[in-house]
Amino acid sequence: MTTRKTFQSQFGPRAMAAIYLGIALSVTVGAVRASAEEAAGPSFAFNIGANTDYVFRGISQTDEDPSVFGGVDATLGLGYAGVWVSNVDFGNGTDVEFDLYAGVKPSVGPVTFDLGVIYYGYTDQPSGSNEDYWEGKVAASVPAGPATLGAAVYYSPEFFGKTGDAWYYEVNAALPIPNTKFSVSGALGHQAVDIGPGYTTWNAGVGYALTDHIGLDVRYWDTAKDKFGDISSSRVVGGLKVVF
């Protein structure tokens, strides 16, 4: 299942220059606010949970089997950092994924940006499989009445399995249902990479807050083309997450 993340670059250096300019402007606008908030010191949040399947961008990471996961996030002012761990199964001995990430979340008017970097690491991977990689992230979200609308772009200079530079871009939305503990959300994205096929993926689901710390989610996932066999076919995934 090493084809799990193989996909055709669609943006060049000119687009990257525009993205980096946006990052610089956003960080500058938020710098004063960040310096005031940092005096309060960092805060931490922990999470654990389980899913009937670990699906990443429309593709099962656990060979359609359940997953358990956990992580910790630290925030300080506009900055954040964290680590997240889950079991995986690519059919080649790789059994654990660990993600390390950090970034900043400045705001410009009603728009909140998320500018960060993510490292994906894997344990017990076969020699020469080159599964580890990192991505840069530029995301933005804005309130639209009770809903939140968002968009994000991810870039990796050397994607999973050394398949070249890769882009993933996404639009998403979330809406709490008034006077209930339910919410609905969904996303539409496209993955592209130098070596391998690109594909479009989407998901839609319903969340329910059991308590302030425990949430349930039931989500439908699909891809435009089942280019990777059963692991990219349509599926419904249920999950439970505890935050403390």
Secondary structure, 3 states (H helix, E strand, C coil): CHHHHCCCCCCCHHHHHHHHHHHHHHHHHHHHHHHHHHHHCCEEEEEEEEECCCEECCEECCCCCCEEEEEEEEEECCEEEEEEEEECCCCCCCCEEEEEEEEECCEECCEEEEEEEEEEEEECCCCCCCCCEEEEEEEEEEEECCEEEEEEEEEECCCCCCCCCEEEEEEEEEEECCCCCEEEEEEEEEEEECCCCCEEEEEEEEEEECCCCEEEEEEEEEECCCCCHHHHCCEEEEEEEEEC
